[in-house]
Amino acid sequence: MLIEVLYSTLQIDRREKALIYARANIAEYWILDVVSRQAYIYRNPAPGGYQSEIVIADNAVMKMLAFPEIEISFSELFLPV
């Protein structure tokens, strides 16, 4: 699992880095976008990229593939505005 917190490189991370990580068989890749207050979760790596992309925000609860018993509330990741 790999998690990145970003401020300005969203397009690079979603395209170029995601492809690199998928080819390296990283099972799960999260991008936390502090500007738009969204999280992008990529799963199911393949040579051509990740097969699954989930975009979440607000009151969602996220679970890691490696530790499904652990729940992370989206609101805990970002401070209120």
Contacts in CASP RR format, 6 or more apart in sequence:
PFRMAT RR
TARGET T0000
AUTHOR 0000-0000-0000
METHOD contacts of the structure
MODEL  1
MLIEVLYSTLQIDRREKALIYARANIAEYWILDVVSRQAYIYRNPAPGGY
QSEIVIADNAVMKMLAFPEIEISFSELFLPV
1 26 0 8 1.000
1 27 0 8 1.000
1 28 0 8 1.000
1 29 0 8 1.000
1 30 0 8 1.000
1 64 0 8 1.000
1 65 0 8 1.000
1 66 0 8 1.000
2 21 0 8 1.000
2 26 0 8 1.000
2 28 0 8 1.000
2 29 0 8 1.000
2 30 0 8 1.000
3 29 0 8 1.000
3 30 0 8 1.000
3 31 0 8 1.000
3 32 0 8 1.000
4 13 0 8 1.000
4 17 0 8 1.000
4 29 0 8 1.000
4 30 0 8 1.000
4 31 0 8 1.000
4 32 0 8 1.000
5 32 0 8 1.000
5 34 0 8 1.000
6 13 0 8 1.000
6 31 0 8 1.000
6 32 0 8 1.000
6 33 0 8 1.000
6 34 0 8 1.000
7 34 0 8 1.000
7 35 0 8 1.000
8 35 0 8 1.000
10 31 0 8 1.000
10 33 0 8 1.000
10 35 0 8 1.000
10 36 0 8 1.000
13 31 0 8 1.000
14 31 0 8 1.000
14 40 0 8 1.000
17 29 0 8 1.000
18 29 0 8 1.000
18 42 0 8 1.000
18 49 0 8 1.000
18 50 0 8 1.000
19 48 0 8 1.000
19 49 0 8 1.000
21 29 0 8 1.000
21 42 0 8 1.000
21 45 0 8 1.000
21 50 0 8 1.000
22 29 0 8 1.000
22 42 0 8 1.000
22 45 0 8 1.000
22 46 0 8 1.000
22 47 0 8 1.000
22 48 0 8 1.000
22 49 0 8 1.000
22 50 0 8 1.000
23 45 0 8 1.000
23 47 0 8 1.000
23 48 0 8 1.000
23 49 0 8 1.000
24 45 0 8 1.000
25 45 0 8 1.000
26 45 0 8 1.000
27 43 0 8 1.000
27 45 0 8 1.000
27 65 0 8 1.000
27 66 0 8 1.000
28 41 0 8 1.000
28 42 0 8 1.000
28 43 0 8 1.000
28 64 0 8 1.000
28 65 0 8 1.000
28 66 0 8 1.000
29 41 0 8 1.000
29 42 0 8 1.000
29 43 0 8 1.000
29 50 0 8 1.000
30 39 0 8 1.000
30 40 0 8 1.000
30 41 0 8 1.000
30 42 0 8 1.000
30 62 0 8 1.000
31 39 0 8 1.000
31 40 0 8 1.000
31 42 0 8 1.000
32 39 0 8 1.000
32 77 0 8 1.000
32 78 0 8 1.000
33 39 0 8 1.000
33 40 0 8 1.000
34 78 0 8 1.000
36 57 0 8 1.000
37 57 0 8 1.000
37 78 0 8 1.000
37 81 0 8 1.000
38 55 0 8 1.000
38 56 0 8 1.000
38 57 0 8 1.000
39 55 0 8 1.000
39 56 0 8 1.000
39 57 0 8 1.000
39 60 0 8 1.000
39 62 0 8 1.000
39 74 0 8 1.000
39 77 0 8 1.000
40 53 0 8 1.000
40 54 0 8 1.000
40 55 0 8 1.000
41 52 0 8 1.000
41 53 0 8 1.000
41 54 0 8 1.000
41 55 0 8 1.000
41 56 0 8 1.000
41 62 0 8 1.000
42 50 0 8 1.000
42 52 0 8 1.000
42 53 0 8 1.000
42 54 0 8 1.000
43 50 0 8 1.000
43 51 0 8 1.000
43 52 0 8 1.000
43 54 0 8 1.000
43 65 0 8 1.000
44 50 0 8 1.000
44 51 0 8 1.000
44 52 0 8 1.000
45 51 0 8 1.000
56 62 0 8 1.000
56 74 0 8 1.000
57 74 0 8 1.000
58 74 0 8 1.000
58 75 0 8 1.000
59 73 0 8 1.000
59 74 0 8 1.000
59 75 0 8 1.000
60 73 0 8 1.000
60 74 0 8 1.000
61 71 0 8 1.000
61 72 0 8 1.000
61 73 0 8 1.000
61 74 0 8 1.000
62 71 0 8 1.000
62 72 0 8 1.000
62 73 0 8 1.000
62 74 0 8 1.000
63 70 0 8 1.000
63 71 0 8 1.000
63 72 0 8 1.000
64 70 0 8 1.000
64 72 0 8 1.000
END
